[in-house]
Amino acid sequence: MASFGPQYCETPAGYDELHPWSAFPAEPWNVWSSAVIVAYGLLAVLLVRRRAPAAWPLYLACLFLIVNGAGSMLWHGLRTPWSLILDFLPAFFFVGLVAILWARRVARPWQAVAILAILFGAQFLPRDLLAEIGFGQLGWIMVRALSVTVCAAWLIALTLPVSRGAAAAGTAALGLAILALAMRSLDAEACARFGFGSHFLWHIFLSTAAYLAMHVLVTLEPAAKIRPILTTSNA
C-alpha cells in the first residue's frame, strides 16, 4: 500500500512511489471519474459565455474547476505529493471564490463577512486540535463539511427572495454535495463489503454540485450589477 496521502479502495498494494508513471493510472476508476470534473468545468465555461460573457470572475471559477479535475486525475493516477496539491488547492480556491461571489450577490456586508469567516475558519482548524477534543481524520473532514453546509444553507435562504430558480439550483447543489460526502466516507466500507470502492462517486456528485453552483452565480449575475442599490434599499 502506498504510504503517502489518503488511502482509497483502489490504492494498489506495493505501489512504486519512485516510478509513478510506470503504474499510471494507479486508481483507474478514481482517475477517469475525475475527468467528469474537467468536463463540468468546460460546460461551465460555455454556460458563462452564453449567459454572462462579461463576468470574468466566473471564468476564473471555471478555470479552478478544470484544474481541480486535472489535478485529481494526476493525484489518483500518480499519487505524488505535488499532484495532491494540484488536486486540493484549485478546489479550495473554487469553493472560496464561489462563496465570495454568491455572498456578493445576495448578502449584506455583515452577513457576507460572517459566512466567509465560518467557511474559511473551519478550513484552517488544526488537525491536532481536533484530535485533542476527540476528532480523528474523518472528524476533521466532517467539521469542514459542516461549515460548507451551514454557509450554503444560509446563502440559499438569502437567495430565495432574489431568485427562486437560483435557490432551487443551490439547494440541489447542496444535496448533491452531501451525497458526495457520503460516498467519500463510505469508500472503505464499500470496499470491504463489495470489493469495490465508492470514492469515484464523490467526484461525480461533487462536480455536478459545482456545476449547479455555477448556474446559481450565472442566474444571479444581474443582481451583482445592481447590488449597491439592493444594499441601500435593504439597509
C-alpha positions in Angstrom: 0.0 0.0 0.0 1.3 3.4 -0.9 2.4 5.3 2.2 1.7 8.9 1.1 -1.6 10.7 1.3 -5.2 9.4 1.7 -5.8 5.7 1.0 -8.7 4.5 -1.1 -10.2 1.1 -2.0 -8.4 1.4 -5.4 -5.0 2.3 -3.9 -2.8 -0.6 -5.0 -0.7 -2.6 -2.7 3.0 -2.5 -3.3 2.7 0.8 -5.2 6.0 2.0 -6.6 6.3 5.6 -5.4 9.6 6.1 -7.0 8.3 5.4 -10.6 4.7 6.6 -10.5 4.3 6.9 -14.3 5.1 3.3 -14.8 1.9 2.3 -13.0 -0.4 5.1 -14.3 -3.3 5.1 -13.7 -2.8 3.8 -10.1 -6.5 4.1 -9.4 -8.4 3.7 -12.7 -12.0 4.4 -11.6 -10.9 7.4 -9.5 -8.8 8.8 -12.4 -11.5 8.5 -15.1 -14.3 9.8 -12.8 -12.1 12.8 -12.2 -12.4 13.6 -15.9 -16.0 14.3 -15.2 -14.8 17.3 -13.1 -12.9 18.6 -16.2 -16.0 18.1 -18.4 -18.2 20.1 -16.0 -15.6 22.8 -15.9 -15.7 23.1 -19.7 -19.5 23.0 -19.7 -19.4 25.8 -17.1 -17.3 27.9 -19.5 -19.9 27.5 -22.2 -22.6 28.4 -19.7 -20.9 31.6 -18.6 -20.0 32.5 -22.2 -23.7 32.2 -23.2 -25.3 33.9 -20.3 -22.8 36.2 -18.6 -19.9 36.7 -21.1 -18.5 39.8 -19.4 -18.3 38.2 -15.9 -14.6 37.4 -15.8 -14.6 36.2 -12.1 -16.9 33.4 -13.3 -14.4 32.3 -15.9 -11.8 32.2 -13.1 -14.1 29.9 -11.2 -14.4 27.7 -14.3 -10.6 27.6 -14.5 -10.3 26.5 -10.9 -12.8 23.7 -11.6 -11.0 22.4 -14.7 -7.5 22.5 -13.0 -9.0 20.7 -10.0 -10.3 17.9 -12.3 -6.9 17.6 -14.0 -5.1 17.6 -10.6 -7.5 14.9 -9.3 -6.7 12.8 -12.3 -3.0 13.2 -11.7 -3.3 12.6 -8.0 -5.2 9.3 -8.4 -3.1 8.3 -11.3 0.3 9.1 -9.8 -0.1 9.5 -6.0 2.7 12.0 -5.7 2.9 15.0 -3.3 2.8 17.6 -6.0 -0.3 16.1 -7.6 -2.1 16.0 -4.3 -1.5 19.8 -4.0 -2.8 20.2 -7.6 -5.9 18.3 -6.6 -6.6 20.2 -3.3 -5.7 23.8 -3.9 -7.8 24.5 -7.0 -10.8 23.0 -5.2 -10.2 25.2 -2.2 -9.9 28.3 -4.4 -13.1 27.3 -6.3 -15.2 26.9 -3.2 -13.8 30.2 -1.7 -14.4 32.2 -4.9 -18.0 30.8 -5.4 -18.8 31.7 -1.8 -17.5 35.2 -2.2 -19.3 35.8 -5.5 -22.5 34.3 -4.2 -22.5 36.3 -1.0 -21.8 39.5 -3.0 -25.0 38.9 -4.9 -27.4 38.2 -2.1 -25.9 39.1 1.3 -25.5 42.3 3.3 -21.8 43.1 4.2 -22.0 41.7 7.8 -23.7 38.5 6.5 -21.0 38.0 3.9 -18.3 38.5 6.4 -19.9 36.0 8.8 -20.4 33.4 6.1 -16.8 33.7 4.9 -15.5 33.6 8.4 -17.3 30.4 9.1 -16.3 28.8 5.8 -12.6 29.7 5.9 -12.2 29.4 9.7 -13.2 25.8 9.6 -10.7 25.0 6.8 -7.8 26.2 8.8 -8.6 24.5 12.1 -5.5 22.5 13.2 -5.9 18.7 12.9 -4.0 18.3 16.2 -6.5 20.5 18.0 -9.4 18.5 16.6 -7.7 15.2 17.6 -7.3 16.5 21.2 -11.0 17.1 21.5 -11.9 13.6 20.1 -12.0 14.1 16.3 -9.9 11.9 14.0 -9.3 12.2 10.3 -13.0 11.7 9.4 -14.0 14.2 12.1 -11.7 16.9 10.5 -13.5 16.3 7.2 -16.9 16.4 8.8 -16.1 19.7 10.5 -15.1 21.2 7.2 -18.2 19.7 5.5 -20.4 21.1 8.2 -19.1 24.6 7.7 -19.8 24.4 4.0 -23.3 23.1 4.7 -24.1 25.9 7.1 -22.8 28.6 4.8 -24.5 27.1 1.7 -27.8 26.8 3.6 -27.5 30.5 4.7 -26.8 31.6 1.2 -29.7 29.6 -0.2 -32.0 31.3 2.4 -30.7 34.7 1.3 -31.1 33.8 -2.4 -34.8 32.8 -2.2 -36.2 36.4 -2.2 -33.9 37.3 -5.1 -34.4 34.3 -7.4 -36.3 31.1 -6.7 -34.6 29.4 -9.6 -31.2 30.1 -8.2 -32.3 29.0 -4.7 -33.5 25.7 -6.2 -30.2 25.1 -8.0 -28.3 26.0 -4.8 -30.5 23.5 -2.8 -29.8 20.8 -5.4 -26.1 21.5 -5.3 -26.0 21.3 -1.5 -27.9 18.0 -1.6 -25.5 16.5 -4.2 -22.5 17.7 -2.1 -23.9 15.9 1.0 -24.4 12.8 -1.1 -20.9 13.1 -2.5 -19.5 13.3 1.1 -21.4 10.1 2.0 -19.8 8.3 -1.0 -16.4 9.6 0.1 -17.0 8.4 3.7 -18.3 5.0 2.7 -15.4 4.1 0.4 -13.7 1.8 2.9 -16.9 0.1 3.9 -18.0 -0.4 0.3 -14.6 -1.9 -0.4 -14.9 -4.3 2.5 -18.4 -5.4 1.6 -18.3 -5.4 -2.2 -14.6 -5.3 -3.1 -15.3 -2.0 -4.9 -15.0 1.5 -3.5 -17.3 4.5 -3.8 -14.8 7.3 -4.0 -15.4 7.7 -7.7 -19.0 8.7 -6.9 -17.6 11.6 -4.8 -16.1 13.0 -7.9 -19.2 12.7 -10.0 -21.7 14.0 -7.5 -19.5 16.8 -6.2 -18.6 18.1 -9.7 -22.3 18.1 -10.5 -22.9 20.2 -7.5 -20.1 22.5 -8.6 -21.7 22.9 -12.0 -25.1 23.8 -10.3 -23.3 26.3 -8.2 -22.1 28.0 -11.4 -25.7 28.0 -12.5 -26.6 29.9 -9.3 -23.9 32.5 -10.0 -24.9 33.0 -13.6 -28.6 33.3 -12.7 -27.7 35.9 -10.0 -25.3 37.8 -12.2 -27.9 40.6 -12.8 -28.1 41.0 -9.0 -24.4 41.6 -8.9 -24.7 44.6 -11.2 -27.4 46.2 -9.0 -26.0 45.1 -5.7 -25.3 48.6 -4.4 -28.9 49.6 -5.0 -30.1 46.4 -3.2 -27.8 47.1 -0.3 -29.0 50.6 0.1 -32.7 49.7 -0.2 -32.4 46.9 2.3 -30.4 48.9 4.9 
